[in-house]
Structures are given as structure tokens and as C-alpha cells.
Amino acid sequence: MTTVRVSPAVSELVAELIRLRRTVATAESLTAGLVCATLTEVPGASAAVRGGLIVYATELKHTLAGVDADLLAEHGAVHPEVAAQLAEGARLRCGADWGLGLTGVAGPDPQDGVEPGTVHLAVAGEVEGETVRTGRTLRVSGAREAVRAAAVAGAVDLLREQLTAS
């Protein structure tokens, strides 16, 4: 039996979502479901985590998460606005209060001219009837595992910050 250690930041995020009676869903590209899996390691997470979309292939970003096809054609899959639309797509398609969107290049090779270690994160939700979207770009050095781990931690931090600000 494998024991998974959950970071305090993840436990605190899930506890805060439950306390606020809010839910979250993810649309993940480079992390391929790691954010959703990390959140659901917390006992009781089913009260806050609705689910997630793994949209590793570019066309799935459009067909499953609703990312604008023209945006993908013009800028490729690794772009801040793609992350924002992934977040909104996760929220809407999974019926969650908050959506997290992640896209980037884990490496070792560039993708569409974007260097490995580039990660775009976004969160989308509604606060008092107003749509809220915020994003962040990370530049992470290291192997694929380091880039993906930093993306998960960054997404957790971004949502925690948004909940605090709301």
C-alpha cells in the first residue's frame, strides 16, 4: 500500500473550499490530471472537487474544454489566454464554482516555439455575480517532473490566493 503525503497547502485549500461551500474543477494539459489527483488525496475532497478534464491533445482543448479554435490556431496550445479559457471551460463543463486551467511545456523539447519550463496557469470563477479570471506564468528549470510539480503547486497557490481575495 502506498502512502501519499499531502502538502499543508493542498489540505488548507481543500478545507477552505469546503468551509466556503465552493467547488473546483480542472482542465489540465501538461499536468495530465495531477492537480485534480493531488486535490483528491485529501480526505473529504469529494465535497469540493467536481472533477477534471485532461486535454493533453490540442484539439481536445477545443472540443472538451471549449477553448477558441482560432486562438489555438493563431497562438498554439501554450498561451496565457488558453489557460484562462481552460479554467472557464472546466468551471462551466463540470458545474463548479471555480475552474483551474493549466497549459505549458514540460520538456525536454520546445513546443510551437515555446521553451520547456514555460507554464501558464489560470483560475476562473464568479464573485458576487461578476466573472473573475486571473492568471500567472511560471518559468521553471529542471526536468519534466520538476516542471509538472511546480505547475501543480502554482495552481494550488493561485486558487488559494483567489479565495483569500474574494
C-alpha positions as CSV (number, residue, x, y, z in Angstrom):
1,M,0.0,0.0,0.0
2,T,1.4,3.4,-1.0
3,T,1.1,6.3,1.5
4,V,0.7,9.7,-0.2
5,R,1.8,12.7,1.7
6,V,-0.4,15.7,1.1
7,S,1.2,19.1,1.5
8,P,-0.3,21.5,4.1
9,A,-1.1,24.0,1.2
10,V,-3.3,21.4,-0.5
11,S,-5.0,20.4,2.7
12,E,-5.7,24.0,3.6
13,L,-7.1,24.7,0.1
14,V,-9.5,21.8,0.2
15,A,-10.5,22.7,3.8
16,E,-11.2,26.3,2.7
17,L,-13.2,25.3,-0.3
18,I,-15.3,23.0,2.0
19,R,-15.7,25.8,4.6
20,L,-16.9,28.2,1.9
21,R,-19.1,25.6,0.3
22,R,-17.4,26.1,-3.0
23,T,-16.3,23.6,-5.7
24,V,-13.5,23.4,-8.1
25,A,-12.8,21.6,-11.4
26,T,-9.6,21.4,-13.5
27,A,-8.7,21.4,-17.2
28,E,-5.2,20.2,-17.4
29,S,-2.8,19.9,-20.3
30,L,0.9,19.5,-19.2
31,T,-0.1,18.1,-15.8
32,A,-2.5,15.5,-17.3
33,G,-4.7,15.3,-14.2
34,L,-2.1,15.8,-11.5
35,V,-3.8,18.8,-10.0
36,C,-7.1,17.0,-9.6
37,A,-5.4,13.9,-8.3
38,T,-3.5,16.0,-5.8
39,L,-6.6,17.7,-4.5
40,T,-8.4,14.4,-4.1
41,E,-5.7,12.9,-2.0
42,V,-7.2,15.0,0.9
43,P,-9.8,13.1,2.8
44,G,-13.2,14.6,2.2
45,A,-12.2,16.3,-1.0
46,S,-15.3,15.0,-2.7
47,A,-17.2,17.8,-1.0
48,A,-15.2,20.3,-3.0
49,V,-13.7,18.7,-6.1
50,R,-16.2,18.2,-9.0
51,G,-13.7,16.6,-11.5
52,G,-11.4,17.5,-14.3
53,L,-10.7,17.4,-18.0
54,I,-7.4,16.0,-19.2
55,V,-6.9,17.9,-22.5
56,Y,-3.3,16.8,-23.5
57,A,-4.1,16.9,-27.2
58,T,-4.6,20.4,-28.7
59,E,-7.9,19.6,-30.4
60,L,-9.3,18.4,-27.0
61,K,-8.7,21.8,-25.6
62,H,-11.3,23.0,-28.0
63,T,-13.7,20.1,-28.2
64,L,-13.8,19.2,-24.4
65,A,-12.9,22.5,-22.7
66,G,-14.3,25.0,-25.2
67,V,-11.0,26.9,-25.9
68,D,-11.5,29.1,-29.0
69,A,-10.2,27.2,-32.1
70,D,-9.0,30.4,-33.7
71,L,-6.9,31.2,-30.5
72,L,-5.3,27.7,-30.7
73,A,-4.7,28.1,-34.5
74,E,-3.1,31.6,-34.0
75,H,-1.1,31.1,-30.8
76,G,-0.8,27.4,-30.3
77,A,-1.7,25.4,-27.1
78,V,0.8,27.1,-24.8
79,H,-0.6,30.6,-24.3
80,P,-1.9,32.6,-21.2
81,E,-5.4,33.0,-22.8
82,V,-5.5,29.3,-23.5
83,A,-5.0,28.7,-19.7
84,A,-7.8,31.2,-19.0
85,Q,-10.2,29.6,-21.4
86,L,-9.3,26.2,-20.0
87,A,-10.2,27.4,-16.5
88,E,-13.5,28.8,-17.6
89,G,-14.2,25.6,-19.6
90,A,-13.5,23.4,-16.6
91,R,-15.8,25.5,-14.4
92,L,-18.7,25.5,-16.8
93,R,-18.5,22.0,-18.1
94,C,-18.1,20.4,-14.7
95,G,-20.6,22.7,-12.9
96,A,-18.0,24.1,-10.4
97,D,-17.7,27.4,-8.7
98,W,-14.0,27.7,-9.7
99,G,-12.0,26.4,-12.6
100,L,-8.3,25.9,-12.9
101,G,-6.6,25.8,-16.3
102,L,-3.0,24.7,-16.9
103,T,-1.0,24.6,-20.1
104,G,2.7,24.6,-20.8
105,V,5.8,22.7,-21.9
106,A,7.2,20.2,-19.5
107,G,10.1,19.3,-21.9
108,P,12.5,18.2,-22.9
109,D,11.8,19.8,-26.3
110,P,10.2,23.1,-27.1
111,Q,6.6,23.1,-28.4
112,D,5.4,25.5,-31.0
113,G,8.5,27.6,-30.3
114,V,7.8,27.8,-26.6
115,E,10.7,26.7,-24.3
116,P,10.4,23.9,-21.8
117,G,9.6,25.1,-18.3
118,T,7.0,27.6,-19.5
119,V,3.8,27.1,-17.6
120,H,0.6,29.2,-17.9
121,L,-2.0,28.9,-15.0
122,A,-5.4,30.5,-14.7
123,V,-8.3,30.5,-12.3
124,A,-11.9,31.4,-13.2
125,G,-15.0,31.9,-11.1
126,E,-17.7,34.2,-10.1
127,V,-17.6,36.6,-7.1
128,E,-20.9,38.5,-6.3
129,G,-22.2,37.8,-9.8
130,E,-19.0,39.1,-11.5
131,T,-16.8,36.8,-13.5
132,V,-13.3,36.7,-12.1
133,R,-10.3,35.4,-14.1
134,T,-6.7,35.7,-13.1
135,G,-3.6,34.0,-14.4
136,R,0.1,33.6,-13.9
137,T,3.1,32.5,-16.0
138,L,5.9,30.4,-14.4
139,R,9.3,29.8,-15.8
140,V,10.6,26.5,-14.2
141,S,14.0,25.0,-14.7
142,G,14.6,21.3,-14.4
143,A,13.3,18.0,-15.7
144,R,9.7,17.2,-16.7
145,E,8.9,16.1,-13.1
146,A,10.1,19.4,-11.7
147,V,8.1,21.4,-14.2
148,R,4.9,19.4,-13.6
149,A,5.3,19.6,-9.8
150,A,5.8,23.4,-9.9
151,A,2.7,23.7,-12.1
152,V,0.6,21.8,-9.5
153,A,2.0,23.9,-6.7
154,G,1.4,27.1,-8.7
155,A,-2.2,26.2,-9.4
156,V,-2.9,25.4,-5.8
157,D,-1.3,28.7,-4.7
158,L,-3.2,30.7,-7.4
159,L,-6.6,29.3,-6.3
160,R,-5.8,29.8,-2.6
161,E,-4.9,33.5,-3.3
162,Q,-8.1,34.0,-5.2
163,L,-10.2,32.5,-2.4
164,T,-8.5,34.8,0.1
165,A,-9.1,37.8,-2.1
166,S,-12.8,37.0,-2.7
